[in-house]
């Protein structure tokens, strides 16, 4: 039952320029310098005015590994955030790996049917 609630909290929304993930009361942002061809990103997790995690200029492949290999968990001090990321890992990876498609804006790729 808890896992179902965690999965239902995952929503992709459109910000001013970049789409972001709303995960319970956390927002996960991936920002890119759209003028550069490199796949480096800024990865930010925040809750209201508190930054829970920030990593700047991370290559897309490294960001995928950080999530896929669960290397991010020890860097997070909020157990609820760890559970949310863990239970929505495949959707989060889809968002990172297909970020260019999400950048096109709504309608977003069909992330609701991705199983974790």
Secondary structure, DSSP 8 states (H G I E B T S, - for coil): -HHHHHHHTEEEEE-SSSEEEEETTEEEEEE--TTS-S-EEEEEEEETTEEEEEEEEEEHHHHHHHHHTTTTGGG---HHHHHHHHHTHHHHHHHHHTHHHHHT-SS----TT---
